Amino acid sequence: MKIVYQLVLLIIILTSCNQPKQVENSSKKEIQEFEKEIVEEPKEEIKKPISKIEIQPLKSAYTESEMVKSFYVSDTIIKDFSKLIGTTDKWNYQFPTMFPARYDEKLRGVFKLNDSIRIIPFFNDGDAESEIFTKWKLNSDSTLSYKGRFKPTLFVKYSFAKILEAISVNEQKYFIGLTQGGEEGGDWISFWTAKYDDNDTFTKVVHYETGYHAGENMKSINYKIDGNKMEIILQIDSVNYDLDPQIKIPISTEVIKIVELK
């Protein structure tokens, strides 16, 4: 009887000793699972605050030096640059923004439409792949005031479009223009005309396009107006690429196409 009592007592003692350990192990397992869930839970994306763009109110007129350093912001309702609201000192994607074509701190491709109006090419995307012709009034102090834009927008990836001349044929107004570009050692050039109206809308038609690669004979395009006919002239030059500056030696000049303007 004494032996049975001792066995029962031993079982009670062992059970009492093991019970906290099981609870402790169970608690540890629950904590580990909880920590695992926390680690595996996807983190929320941290959004960087958008830096504020300071827009300076549009001035009545700008000098050329001011223009080449400025970015122009369109009315944010219409967004087509027919009306501007101000300028910034850097490109941004928060507002419809454009900047002038420029080279060596000078405006590039400026065309004199008449004594008081200048047409200036602008890019309205950050990669200079989209170009518009803008209209500016030339003031008596040589400053320029914004007067709107021509439509449509030209897509000019790796190239640049400029107006060479404005003419009238049978009361129809035309721009004569050139687009030049290059990529991966190749250059190309296209010759075009565009009918335009008093609403500053034009319809561009490409009449001839050619190109050449580095090391090949250089090609250029010219034109001649005779009444309502336009002769497109292709000139080919041999170039000594080893000299600086390069020397061009004329090979041939020929009329390759006659366009009737009507």
C-alpha positions as CSV (number, residue, x, y, z in Angstrom):
1,M,0.0,0.0,0.0
2,K,2.9,2.3,0.8
3,I,4.4,1.5,-2.6
4,V,1.2,2.4,-4.5
5,Y,1.0,5.7,-2.6
6,Q,4.5,6.6,-3.5
7,L,3.9,5.8,-7.2
8,V,0.8,8.1,-7.2
9,L,2.7,10.9,-5.5
10,L,5.6,10.5,-8.0
11,I,3.1,10.8,-11.0
12,I,1.6,13.9,-9.5
13,I,5.0,15.5,-9.0
14,L,6.1,14.6,-12.6
15,T,2.8,15.9,-14.1
16,S,3.2,19.2,-12.1
17,C,6.7,19.6,-13.3
18,N,5.9,19.0,-17.0
19,Q,2.8,21.2,-17.2
20,P,4.5,24.7,-17.1
21,K,7.1,23.4,-19.7
22,Q,4.3,22.5,-22.1
23,V,2.6,25.8,-21.6
24,E,5.9,27.5,-22.1
25,N,6.6,25.6,-25.3
26,S,3.1,26.3,-26.6
27,S,3.5,30.0,-25.9
28,K,6.9,30.1,-27.7
29,K,5.4,28.4,-30.7
30,E,2.5,30.9,-30.8
31,I,4.9,33.8,-30.6
32,Q,7.1,32.4,-33.4
33,E,4.1,31.9,-35.7
34,F,3.0,35.5,-34.9
35,E,6.4,36.9,-35.6
36,K,6.5,34.9,-38.9
37,E,3.2,36.4,-39.9
38,I,4.6,39.9,-39.2
39,V,7.7,39.2,-41.3
40,E,5.8,37.8,-44.2
41,E,3.2,40.5,-44.3
42,P,3.8,42.7,-47.4
43,K,5.1,46.1,-46.5
44,E,3.1,49.2,-47.6
45,E,4.6,51.1,-50.4
46,I,6.2,54.3,-49.2
47,K,5.1,57.1,-51.5
48,K,7.6,59.9,-52.0
49,P,6.1,63.3,-51.7
50,I,6.0,65.2,-55.0
51,S,8.2,68.3,-54.9
52,K,6.3,71.4,-55.5
53,I,6.9,73.3,-58.8
54,E,7.1,77.0,-58.5
55,I,5.3,78.6,-61.4
56,Q,6.1,82.2,-62.1
57,P,3.2,84.2,-63.7
58,L,3.5,84.7,-67.4
59,K,5.2,88.0,-68.3
60,S,4.0,90.2,-71.1
61,A,7.3,89.8,-72.9
62,Y,10.6,87.9,-72.8
63,T,14.1,88.5,-74.0
64,E,15.8,85.7,-76.0
65,S,18.2,85.0,-73.1
66,E,15.2,84.6,-70.8
67,M,13.4,82.3,-73.2
68,V,16.2,79.8,-73.7
69,K,16.4,79.3,-69.9
70,S,12.7,78.9,-69.3
71,F,10.0,76.2,-69.4
72,Y,6.5,77.4,-70.3
73,V,3.4,76.0,-68.6
74,S,0.1,75.7,-70.5
75,D,-3.3,76.6,-69.2
76,T,-4.0,73.4,-67.2
77,I,-7.7,73.2,-68.3
78,I,-7.2,73.3,-72.1
79,K,-3.6,71.9,-71.9
80,D,-2.8,72.5,-75.6
81,F,-0.4,75.5,-75.2
82,S,-2.8,77.9,-77.0
83,K,-2.7,79.8,-73.8
84,L,0.2,80.0,-71.3
85,I,-0.1,80.7,-67.6
86,G,3.6,81.0,-66.5
87,T,7.1,79.7,-66.5
88,T,9.3,77.3,-64.4
89,D,13.1,76.9,-64.2
90,K,13.0,73.1,-64.9
91,W,11.1,70.4,-66.7
92,N,8.3,68.7,-64.8
93,Y,5.6,66.1,-65.5
94,Q,3.0,67.6,-63.2
95,F,1.8,70.3,-65.6
96,P,1.7,70.5,-69.5
97,T,5.1,72.1,-70.1
98,M,7.1,73.1,-73.2
99,F,10.6,74.5,-73.9
100,P,12.1,76.2,-77.0
101,A,14.4,74.5,-79.4
102,R,17.8,75.9,-78.6
103,Y,21.5,75.6,-79.4
104,D,24.5,77.2,-77.8
105,E,22.3,79.5,-75.6
106,K,20.4,80.7,-78.7
107,L,16.9,80.0,-80.0
108,R,16.9,77.5,-82.8
109,G,14.9,77.5,-86.0
110,V,13.3,80.9,-85.6
111,F,11.3,81.9,-88.7
112,K,10.4,85.4,-89.7
113,L,6.8,85.3,-90.9
114,N,6.6,89.0,-91.3
115,D,8.0,92.2,-89.7
116,S,6.1,91.7,-86.4
117,I,5.6,87.9,-86.1
118,R,8.2,85.2,-85.4
119,I,7.5,81.4,-85.5
120,I,9.6,79.5,-82.9
121,P,9.8,75.7,-82.6
122,F,9.1,74.3,-79.1
123,F,9.3,70.8,-77.7
124,N,6.3,69.8,-75.5
125,D,7.7,66.6,-74.1
126,G,10.7,65.9,-72.0
127,D,12.5,63.7,-74.6
128,A,12.1,66.3,-77.4
129,E,10.1,63.9,-79.5
130,S,7.1,66.1,-80.0
131,E,7.4,69.6,-81.6
132,I,5.0,72.5,-82.1
133,F,5.4,75.8,-83.9
134,T,4.6,78.8,-81.6
135,K,3.8,82.3,-82.6
136,W,5.4,85.4,-81.0
137,K,5.1,89.1,-81.5
138,L,8.3,91.0,-81.9
139,N,8.2,94.2,-79.9
140,S,10.0,97.5,-80.5
141,D,12.6,96.6,-77.8
142,S,13.3,93.2,-79.4
143,T,11.5,91.3,-76.7
144,L,8.9,88.6,-77.7
145,S,5.3,88.2,-76.5
146,Y,3.4,84.9,-76.8
147,K,0.5,84.9,-79.3
148,G,-0.4,81.2,-79.5
149,R,0.6,78.1,-81.5
150,F,0.1,76.4,-84.8
151,K,-1.6,73.0,-85.0
152,P,-1.1,70.1,-85.3
153,T,1.8,68.8,-83.2
154,L,4.6,67.2,-85.1
155,F,6.2,63.9,-83.9
156,V,9.9,64.3,-84.5
157,K,11.8,61.5,-82.7
158,Y,15.5,61.9,-83.3
159,S,14.8,64.8,-85.7
160,F,14.0,68.5,-85.9
161,A,11.5,70.3,-88.2
162,K,11.9,73.9,-89.3
163,I,10.2,76.3,-91.7
164,L,12.2,77.6,-94.6
165,E,9.8,79.9,-96.3
166,A,6.1,81.1,-96.3
167,I,4.5,81.8,-99.7
168,S,1.1,82.4,-101.2
169,V,-0.1,80.7,-104.4
170,N,-3.6,81.6,-105.7
171,E,-4.5,83.1,-102.3
172,Q,-3.5,79.8,-100.5
173,K,-0.8,80.2,-97.9
174,Y,2.0,77.6,-97.7
175,F,4.9,76.8,-95.4
176,I,7.9,75.2,-97.1
177,G,9.8,73.2,-94.5
178,L,12.6,70.7,-93.9
179,T,13.0,67.9,-91.3
180,Q,16.4,66.6,-90.5
181,G,17.4,63.7,-88.2
182,G,19.9,61.0,-87.4
183,E,20.3,57.8,-85.5
184,E,23.0,55.1,-85.2
185,G,25.4,56.7,-87.8
186,G,22.7,57.5,-90.3
187,D,21.2,60.8,-91.3
188,W,18.0,61.6,-93.2
189,I,16.2,64.6,-94.5
190,S,12.6,65.2,-95.7
191,F,11.2,68.1,-97.7
192,W,7.6,69.1,-97.1
193,T,5.0,71.8,-97.7
194,A,2.0,72.7,-95.5
195,K,-1.1,74.6,-96.3
196,Y,-2.1,76.9,-93.4
197,D,-5.0,79.2,-92.7
198,D,-5.9,82.2,-90.5
199,N,-6.7,79.9,-87.6
200,D,-3.1,78.8,-87.4
201,T,-3.9,75.3,-88.6
202,F,-1.8,73.6,-91.2
203,T,-1.8,70.4,-93.3
204,K,1.7,69.0,-93.8
205,V,2.6,66.9,-96.9
206,V,6.0,65.3,-97.3
207,H,7.2,65.4,-100.9
208,Y,10.6,63.8,-100.8
209,E,12.9,62.0,-98.3
210,T,16.4,60.7,-98.6
211,G,19.3,59.7,-96.3
212,Y,22.9,58.5,-96.0
213,H,25.2,56.8,-93.6
214,A,28.6,57.9,-92.2
215,G,31.3,57.4,-94.8
216,E,28.8,57.7,-97.8
217,N,28.3,60.6,-100.1
218,M,26.3,63.4,-98.4
219,K,22.9,64.3,-99.7
220,S,21.0,67.6,-99.3
221,I,17.8,69.0,-100.7
222,N,17.0,72.4,-102.1
223,Y,14.0,73.9,-104.0
224,K,13.0,76.5,-106.5
225,I,9.6,78.1,-107.0
226,D,8.4,78.9,-110.5
227,G,4.8,80.2,-110.4
228,N,2.7,77.5,-108.7
229,K,5.3,74.8,-109.4
230,M,8.1,73.9,-107.0
231,E,11.2,72.0,-108.2
232,I,12.8,69.8,-105.6
233,I,16.6,69.6,-106.2
234,L,18.8,66.8,-104.8
235,Q,22.5,67.6,-104.4
236,I,25.1,64.8,-103.8
237,D,28.6,65.7,-102.4
238,S,31.7,63.6,-101.9
239,V,33.0,64.3,-98.4
240,N,36.5,64.0,-97.0
241,Y,35.7,62.8,-93.5
242,D,39.3,62.8,-92.4
243,L,39.7,66.5,-92.5
244,D,38.4,68.9,-89.8
245,P,36.5,70.8,-91.0
246,Q,35.2,68.3,-93.5
247,I,35.5,69.2,-97.2
248,K,32.6,68.7,-99.5
249,I,33.2,68.2,-103.2
250,P,30.0,68.5,-105.4
251,I,29.2,65.4,-107.5
252,S,25.8,66.1,-108.9
253,T,22.8,68.4,-108.8
254,E,19.5,67.4,-110.3
255,V,15.7,68.2,-110.2
256,I,14.2,65.0,-108.9
257,K,10.6,66.1,-108.5
258,I,8.2,68.9,-109.5
259,V,5.3,69.6,-107.2
260,E,2.3,71.6,-108.2
261,L,1.0,73.9,-105.5
262,K,-2.8,74.4,-105.7
